[in-house]
């Protein structure tokens, strides 16, 4: 067995130290960087990795695959974890794992490594995904095993080993960024009663600074996937980026929650997903007029399970694949346009239309043209309530 290892490399302190730590133990480190829309300085981090001891750096642009193969699948499923998390970080992990496995095969590496801690969700997402894709690969998790117990220990290790790290003052929060959203945790946020400072937010403006006038948007869907923004056809990446700017300016897209991590602890998390919340709201509104009652209600149950599978790192599993087929079948008629009003943190549906709509005005109206035969109501009620009569 060779000692070549593919490291999921972010360019930050943890993974920079890991390169040196692994190299000192005889591993040949290949740093793998996936571009999922985090807008990182990839050239800077590539140089840093090579200077630290990596033999090679692989940078792969996965933004398009991330949106079409992961984000939009979750959107069609209406997946949202515990009512507040649109799964931005969770959705990126199985894709990054896929890229690492691909790189390991190309480089003939027997090991893969990550910089996750032992109390987080990402360790599970990476390792379960890697195992599902290629069980022969051995996973290394230095942060769970090494002698460096604190961030300060890592900084001292970096200084002693001439590892280039960011010299700016450490941010009091931990951020994970991609095209779909931002996850913010740690620092003062570990007190669930503490109100977050405005400076932690990257994509959204506070209510007091959001644009004064409402922003109106029209989003067109085809088979459950957004294809047009304000009547302009756009690819998924461009649509999300533009929508994020508009919704963020209106203060839309923040979540502040205490969630249940997979490992059994509760964690206070702040999320930003301005484009995600707008698309989720619009998609649900469109489904409300094209799906029948029983299908719509059952799909809500599927959405709950789907979100759990994503959150728990079970993307590459038979149940997830089966649910994708069910979801895709439900989206055949999710075609049409939704009009949103974004204002001061609120995202409201103000209109929806579809060529596949099940809404019939002649049945819903109380005005002239009503074709609903109200005389049938008594018999319906008698039969419906028969099991409960005393």
C-alpha positions in Angstrom: 0.0 0.0 0.0 1.4 3.4 -1.0 1.2 6.4 1.3 -0.2 8.8 -1.2 -3.2 10.8 0.2 -5.8 13.1 -1.3 -6.5 15.9 1.2 -9.7 17.9 1.1 -7.9 21.3 1.3 -9.5 24.6 2.1 -6.4 26.8 2.4 -7.1 27.6 6.0 -5.2 26.9 9.2 -6.4 23.4 9.9 -5.8 21.9 6.4 -2.5 23.8 6.0 -1.2 22.3 9.2 -2.5 18.9 8.1 -0.3 19.0 5.0 2.8 19.3 7.1 1.6 16.9 9.8 0.9 14.2 7.2 4.1 14.8 5.3 6.2 14.4 8.4 4.6 10.9 8.8 5.7 9.8 5.4 2.6 10.6 3.4 2.7 12.1 -0.1 0.0 14.8 0.1 -2.1 15.9 -2.9 -4.2 18.9 -2.0 -7.7 18.7 -3.5 -9.7 22.0 -3.8 -13.3 22.0 -5.0 -14.7 25.2 -6.3 -18.4 25.2 -5.1 -18.8 28.9 -5.3 -16.9 29.9 -2.1 -15.0 32.6 -4.1 -11.6 31.6 -2.6 -8.2 32.9 -3.8 -7.3 29.5 -5.3 -3.9 30.7 -6.7 -2.9 31.9 -3.2 -4.0 28.7 -1.6 -2.3 26.6 -4.2 1.0 28.3 -3.6 0.5 27.9 0.2 -0.1 24.2 -0.2 3.0 23.6 -2.3 5.1 25.7 0.0 3.8 23.8 3.0 4.8 20.4 1.5 2.0 19.2 -0.8 3.4 17.4 -3.9 0.5 18.5 -6.1 -2.7 20.7 -5.9 -5.8 19.8 -7.8 -8.4 22.6 -8.3 -11.7 21.5 -9.8 -14.6 23.8 -10.8 -17.7 22.0 -9.6 -20.2 24.9 -9.4 -22.4 23.7 -12.3 -22.5 20.1 -11.0 -23.2 21.4 -7.5 -26.2 23.3 -8.7 -27.7 20.9 -11.2 -26.8 17.6 -9.5 -27.2 18.5 -5.8 -28.9 21.9 -5.0 -31.7 21.6 -7.5 -32.4 18.0 -6.5 -32.9 19.2 -2.9 -35.0 22.2 -4.1 -37.3 19.9 -6.0 -37.7 17.8 -2.9 -38.4 21.0 -0.8 -35.7 19.8 1.6 -35.1 21.9 4.6 -33.6 20.6 7.9 -35.6 21.5 11.1 -37.5 24.3 9.4 -34.4 26.6 9.0 -31.5 25.1 7.2 -31.4 24.8 3.4 -28.5 22.4 3.6 -25.8 24.5 1.8 -22.8 22.9 3.5 -24.4 19.5 3.7 -25.1 19.4 0.0 -21.5 20.2 -1.0 -19.9 17.4 1.0 -21.0 14.4 -1.1 -19.9 16.3 -4.2 -16.5 17.1 -2.7 -16.2 13.5 -1.6 -17.0 12.4 -5.2 -14.2 14.6 -6.5 -11.7 13.2 -3.9 -12.5 9.7 -4.9 -12.1 10.6 -8.6 -8.7 12.2 -7.8 -7.6 9.2 -5.7 -8.3 6.9 -8.6 -6.5 9.1 -11.1 -3.4 9.5 -8.7 -3.5 5.9 -7.6 -3.8 7.0 -4.0 -4.8 4.6 -1.2 -5.7 7.3 1.3 -8.0 10.3 1.6 -8.0 12.9 4.4 -10.2 15.7 5.8 -9.9 18.4 8.4 -13.1 17.8 10.2 -13.4 17.7 14.0 -14.9 14.7 15.9 -18.0 16.5 17.1 -19.3 17.8 13.7 -21.5 16.5 10.9 -19.0 16.9 8.1 -16.8 14.1 9.2 -19.8 11.7 8.8 -20.8 13.2 5.4 -17.3 12.9 4.0 -16.5 9.4 5.3 -19.9 7.8 4.6 -19.8 9.2 1.0 -16.3 8.1 0.4 -17.1 4.6 1.7 -20.1 4.4 -0.5 -18.2 5.4 -3.6 -15.0 3.5 -3.0 -14.7 1.3 0.1 -11.0 0.4 -0.6 -9.9 4.0 0.3 -8.6 4.5 3.9 -9.7 7.7 5.6 -7.4 9.8 7.7 -8.8 12.4 10.1 -5.8 14.2 11.7 -7.9 16.7 13.7 -9.5 13.8 15.6 -6.2 12.2 16.4 -3.4 14.7 16.7 -1.7 16.3 19.7 -2.8 19.9 18.7 -5.8 20.4 21.1 -6.5 24.1 20.5 -6.3 26.7 17.7 -3.4 28.3 19.4 -1.5 25.0 19.3 -2.1 24.9 15.6 -0.8 28.5 15.2 2.3 27.6 17.1 2.8 24.5 15.0 2.5 26.6 11.9 5.0 29.2 13.1 7.5 26.5 14.1 7.3 24.8 10.7 7.2 28.0 8.6 3.7 27.2 7.4 2.2 30.4 5.7 -1.2 31.3 7.3 -3.4 34.3 7.3 -1.9 36.9 9.6 -5.1 39.0 10.0 -6.9 39.0 13.3 -8.9 35.8 13.7 -12.6 36.2 13.1 -14.7 35.3 16.1 -16.8 33.0 14.1 -16.4 29.9 11.8 -17.8 30.3 8.3 -18.4 27.8 5.5 -19.3 29.3 2.2 -20.6 28.0 -1.1 -22.9 29.1 -3.9 -26.1 28.1 -2.1 -25.4 29.7 1.2 -23.2 30.3 4.3 -23.0 28.5 7.6 -21.8 30.5 10.6 -21.1 29.1 14.1 -18.8 29.2 17.1 -17.5 32.1 19.1 -20.1 34.2 20.9 -22.8 32.3 19.0 -22.3 29.3 21.3 -24.5 31.2 23.7 -28.0 30.6 22.2 -29.3 33.7 24.0 -26.7 36.0 22.4 -27.9 38.2 19.5 -25.6 38.0 16.5 -23.6 41.0 15.5 -24.5 42.4 12.1 -20.9 42.0 10.9 -21.2 38.2 10.8 -23.6 38.4 7.9 -22.0 38.2 4.4 -24.9 38.0 2.0 -27.9 39.8 3.6 -28.5 43.2 4.9 -30.2 43.9 8.3 -33.8 45.1 8.3 -32.7 48.7 9.1 -30.3 48.8 6.1 -32.3 46.8 3.6 -33.6 48.6 0.6 -36.6 50.8 1.4 -38.8 49.8 -1.6 -40.0 46.3 -2.2 -38.3 44.2 -4.9 -40.7 42.2 -7.1 -39.4 39.1 -8.8 -40.8 36.6 -11.3 -39.3 33.1 -11.2 -40.2 30.6 -13.9 -39.9 26.9 -13.3 -39.8 23.9 -15.7 -40.3 20.5 -14.1 -39.5 22.0 -10.7 -36.2 23.7 -11.8 -35.9 27.5 -12.0 -35.1 28.4 -15.6 -35.9 32.2 -15.8 -35.6 35.2 -13.6 -37.7 38.2 -14.5 -38.4 36.6 -17.9 -34.7 36.1 -18.7 -33.4 32.6 -19.3 -30.4 31.8 -17.1 -28.3 28.8 -16.2 -28.6 27.7 -12.6 -25.3 29.2 -11.3 -26.0 32.6 -12.8 -29.7 32.6 -11.6 -28.6 31.8 -8.0 -25.9 34.5 -8.0 -28.2 37.2 -9.3 -31.1 36.2 -7.1 -28.8 36.1 -4.0 -27.8 39.7 -4.6 -31.4 40.9 -5.0 -32.8 39.0 -2.1 -29.8 39.8 0.1 -30.3 43.5 -0.5 -33.9 43.1 0.7 -32.7 41.3 3.9 -34.1 38.0 2.9 -32.5 34.7 3.8 -31.4 34.6 7.4 -31.9 31.7 9.8 -31.0 31.6 13.5 -31.5 28.1 15.0 -30.4 25.6 17.6 -30.3 22.4 15.6 -29.8 18.7 16.4 -26.5 17.5 15.1 -26.1 13.9 13.9 -23.6 13.1 16.7 -26.2 13.9 19.3 -25.5 17.4 20.5 -27.4 20.6 20.0 -25.6 23.4 18.2 -26.5 27.1 17.6 -26.2 27.9 13.9 -26.7 31.0 11.8 -27.4 30.5 8.1 -27.7 32.8 5.1 -29.3 31.6 1.9 -31.0 34.5 0.2 -31.4 32.8 -3.2 -32.3 29.6 -1.5 -35.2 31.0 0.5 -36.6 32.9 -2.5 -36.5 29.7 -4.6 -37.8 27.5 -1.9 -40.8 29.8 -1.2 -41.6 30.1 -4.9 -41.3 26.4 -5.6 -43.6 25.5 -2.7 -46.1 28.1 -4.0 -46.1 26.6 -7.5 -46.5 23.1 -6.2 -49.6 24.3 -4.3 -51.5 24.8 -7.5 -50.3 21.9 -9.6 -50.2 19.0 -7.1 -53.3 17.3 -5.8 -54.0 17.3 -2.1 -52.8 13.7 -1.3 -49.6 14.0 -3.3 -48.8 17.4 -1.9 -49.3 16.2 1.7 -47.3 13.0 1.2 -44.5 15.0 -0.5 -44.2 17.0 2.7 -43.3 13.8 4.5 -40.8 12.9 1.8 -39.3 16.4 2.2 -38.7 15.8 5.9 -36.9 12.5 5.2 -35.0 13.8 2.3 -33.6 16.6 4.4 -32.5 14.2 7.1 -30.7 12.0 4.5 -28.8 15.0 3.2 -28.0 16.3 6.7 -26.9 12.8 7.9 -24.5 12.3 5.0 -26.6 9.6 3.3 -26.6 11.0 -0.2 -25.3 7.9 -1.9 -27.8 5.5 -0.5 -30.6 3.4 -2.0 -33.3 5.3 -0.1 -32.0 8.7 -1.3 -31.9 7.4 -4.9 -35.4 6.0 -4.7 -36.7 9.3 -3.3 -35.1 11.2 -6.1 -37.2 9.1 -8.6 -40.4 9.8 -6.6 -39.6 13.5 -6.4 -38.8 13.7 -10.2 -42.2 12.1 -10.9 -43.9 14.7 -8.8 -42.2 17.5 -10.7 -43.6 16.7 -14.2 -46.2 19.3 -13.9 -44.4 21.8 -11.7 -44.2 24.3 -14.5 -45.1 28.0 -14.3 -44.3 31.4 -12.8 -44.3 32.7 -9.3 -44.2 36.4 -8.4 -42.4 37.3 -5.2 -42.4 40.5 -3.1 -39.1 40.9 -1.1 -39.1 43.6 1.5 -37.3 44.2 4.8 -36.5 40.5 5.4 -39.8 39.2 4.2 -40.3 37.0 1.1 -44.0 36.9 0.2 -45.7 35.1 -2.7 -48.0 37.6 -4.4 -48.9 35.6 -7.5 -48.6 32.2 -9.1 -49.7 30.8 -12.5 -49.2 27.5 -14.4 -50.4 25.9 -17.6 -50.8 22.7 -15.4 -52.7 24.4 -12.6 -55.5 22.5 -10.8 -57.0 25.7 -9.5 -60.4 26.4 -11.1 -62.0 29.8 -10.4 -65.5 28.5 -11.3 -65.3 26.1 -8.4 -63.6 28.4 -5.9 -65.6 31.6 -6.6 -68.4 33.0 -4.4 -69.4 35.3 -7.2 -71.3 35.0 -10.4 -70.2 31.9 -12.5 -70.0 29.6 -9.5 -70.3 26.0 -10.7 -69.9 24.2 -7.4 -73.1 22.4 -6.5 -73.5 23.2 -2.8 -76.5 21.0 -2.5 -74.2 18.0 -2.5 -72.4 19.3 0.7 -74.9 17.8 3.2 -74.5 14.3 1.9 -70.7 14.6 1.8 -70.7 15.8 5.4 -73.0 13.0 6.6 -70.8 10.3 5.1 -67.5 11.9 6.1 -68.7 12.3 9.7 -70.5 8.9 10.0 -67.7 7.1 12.0 -67.8 9.8 14.7 -71.5 10.1 15.3 -72.7 9.1 18.8 
